Amino acid sequence: MTDFDPDHAPEPEHDHNLCIRNAISVAEQLCLSRGVQLTPIRHKVLELIWNSHKAVKAYDLLDQLRPVNDAAKPSTVYRALDFLLEQGLIHRVESLNAFVGCHRSGTQHDQLLLICTACHTVEERGAPSVIQSLSEELQTAGFSPQRKTIEIHGLCRSCRPQ
């Protein structure tokens, strides 16, 4: 596997540089088609988030941003994160108060996030049957969700004892 499959964790031979380039390319195309600007700061924050498949906290992003932009402040990062969230380019991992790149940018979708407690990798899965069952349960309850994200903490395939 040379590219990232959005329904599976990266394999050892995963080409992460290609993964980053693809994510940035999709972001640039989406922003252009939507008439919004992927400013240099927004671009850099997105790139920093995509540096790994692990969730990253805003202040860690700020620390990584300062060497290339010494004027960066928390508000700089939070404004960039708000933009990237609004455009569907990243996800907020609520339980970690952190952010991860979105593998399905450009499409409105619910997600299942598998968060490894050992290596801290976050795997985004479509899980259509889970989401469908959840949607049916919400409809039965008469509940109208604003968004659906399911976060599950555990051990990934690589960290799980064999």
C-alpha positions as CSV (number, residue, x, y, z in Angstrom):
1,M,0.0,0.0,0.0
2,T,1.6,3.3,-1.1
3,D,-1.2,5.6,-0.3
4,F,-3.4,6.0,2.8
5,D,-6.6,4.0,2.8
6,P,-9.1,6.0,4.8
7,D,-10.6,2.9,6.3
8,H,-7.4,1.3,7.6
9,A,-4.4,2.4,9.7
10,P,-1.2,3.1,7.7
11,E,0.8,0.1,6.8
12,P,4.6,0.0,7.6
13,E,5.3,0.8,3.9
14,H,2.9,3.8,3.9
15,D,4.4,6.7,2.0
16,H,3.6,9.5,4.5
17,N,5.2,12.2,2.3
18,L,2.7,11.3,-0.4
19,C,0.0,11.3,2.1
20,I,0.8,14.9,3.1
21,R,1.1,16.0,-0.5
22,N,-2.3,14.5,-1.3
23,A,-3.9,16.2,1.7
24,I,-2.4,19.6,0.9
25,S,-3.4,19.2,-2.8
26,V,-7.0,18.3,-1.9
27,A,-7.1,21.3,0.5
28,E,-5.8,23.7,-2.1
29,Q,-8.3,22.4,-4.7
30,L,-11.2,22.6,-2.3
31,C,-10.4,26.1,-1.1
32,L,-10.0,27.3,-4.7
33,S,-13.4,25.8,-5.7
34,R,-15.0,27.3,-2.7
35,G,-13.5,30.7,-3.2
36,V,-11.8,30.7,0.2
37,Q,-8.1,31.3,0.9
38,L,-5.7,28.7,2.2
39,T,-3.4,31.4,3.6
40,P,0.3,30.6,4.3
41,I,-0.5,30.2,8.0
42,R,-3.5,28.0,7.4
43,H,-1.4,25.9,4.9
44,K,1.4,25.5,7.5
45,V,-1.0,24.6,10.3
46,L,-2.6,22.0,8.0
47,E,0.8,20.6,7.1
48,L,1.8,20.4,10.7
49,I,-1.3,18.5,11.5
50,W,-0.6,16.1,8.7
51,N,3.0,15.5,9.9
52,S,1.7,12.3,11.4
53,H,-1.5,10.4,11.9
54,K,-1.5,11.4,15.6
55,A,-3.8,14.0,17.1
56,V,-1.9,17.3,17.8
57,K,-2.9,19.9,20.4
58,A,-3.1,23.6,19.5
59,Y,-0.3,24.7,21.7
60,D,2.0,22.0,20.2
61,L,1.1,23.5,16.8
62,L,2.0,26.9,18.1
63,D,5.4,25.6,19.3
64,Q,6.0,24.1,15.8
65,L,4.8,27.2,14.0
66,R,7.0,29.7,15.9
67,P,10.3,28.8,14.2
68,V,8.8,29.8,10.8
69,N,6.6,32.6,12.2
70,D,7.9,34.2,15.4
71,A,4.9,36.5,15.6
72,A,2.5,33.5,15.9
73,K,0.2,33.7,18.9
74,P,-2.5,31.3,20.2
75,S,-5.1,33.2,18.4
76,T,-3.2,32.7,15.1
77,V,-3.4,29.0,15.5
78,Y,-7.0,28.9,16.7
79,R,-8.2,31.0,13.8
80,A,-6.4,28.7,11.4
81,L,-7.9,25.6,13.2
82,D,-11.4,27.2,13.0
83,F,-11.0,27.7,9.2
84,L,-9.7,24.2,8.7
85,L,-12.5,22.7,10.7
86,E,-15.1,24.8,8.9
87,Q,-13.7,23.6,5.5
88,G,-13.8,20.0,6.6
89,L,-10.0,19.6,6.3
90,I,-9.4,18.4,9.8
91,H,-11.3,16.8,12.7
92,R,-11.3,17.8,16.3
93,V,-10.6,14.8,18.6
94,E,-12.8,16.0,21.5
95,S,-11.6,13.6,24.1
96,L,-8.0,14.7,23.6
97,N,-8.7,18.4,22.8
98,A,-6.6,17.9,19.7
99,F,-6.8,17.8,15.9
100,V,-6.1,15.3,13.2
101,G,-6.2,15.5,9.4
102,C,-9.4,14.4,7.6
103,H,-9.1,11.7,5.0
104,R,-12.4,12.5,3.4
105,S,-12.0,16.2,3.0
106,G,-14.7,17.8,0.8
107,T,-17.5,15.5,1.8
108,Q,-19.8,16.0,4.7
109,H,-19.5,12.9,6.8
110,D,-19.8,11.4,10.2
111,Q,-16.8,9.6,11.6
112,L,-15.5,6.9,13.8
113,L,-12.1,7.8,15.3
114,L,-10.0,4.9,16.7
115,I,-7.5,6.4,19.1
116,C,-4.6,4.2,20.1
117,T,-3.6,4.7,23.8
118,A,-0.1,3.3,23.2
119,C,1.2,5.0,20.0
120,H,-1.5,7.8,19.9
121,T,-2.3,7.2,16.3
122,V,-5.8,8.2,15.3
123,E,-7.5,6.2,12.6
124,E,-10.5,7.7,10.8
125,R,-13.1,5.1,9.6
126,G,-16.3,5.6,7.7
127,A,-18.0,2.7,9.5
128,P,-21.3,3.1,7.5
129,S,-23.1,0.3,9.3
130,V,-22.3,1.8,12.7
131,I,-23.3,5.3,11.6
132,Q,-26.5,3.9,10.0
133,S,-27.4,2.1,13.3
134,L,-26.7,5.3,15.3
135,S,-28.8,7.4,12.9
136,E,-31.7,5.0,13.3
137,E,-31.4,5.1,17.1
138,L,-31.3,8.9,17.0
139,Q,-34.4,9.0,14.8
140,T,-36.2,6.7,17.1
141,A,-35.3,9.0,20.0
142,G,-36.5,12.0,18.1
143,F,-33.0,13.5,18.5
144,S,-31.6,15.8,15.8
145,P,-27.8,15.7,16.0
146,Q,-25.6,18.6,14.8
147,R,-22.7,16.3,14.1
148,K,-21.8,12.7,14.8
149,T,-18.3,11.6,15.9
150,I,-17.6,8.5,17.8
151,E,-14.3,8.2,19.6
152,I,-13.0,4.9,20.8
153,H,-9.8,4.5,22.8
154,G,-7.9,1.3,22.7
155,L,-4.9,-0.5,21.1
156,C,-4.3,-0.4,17.4
157,R,-3.4,-3.4,15.3
158,S,0.4,-2.6,15.7
159,C,0.3,-2.1,19.4
160,R,-2.2,-4.8,20.3
161,P,-0.5,-7.9,21.9
162,Q,-0.6,-10.7,19.4
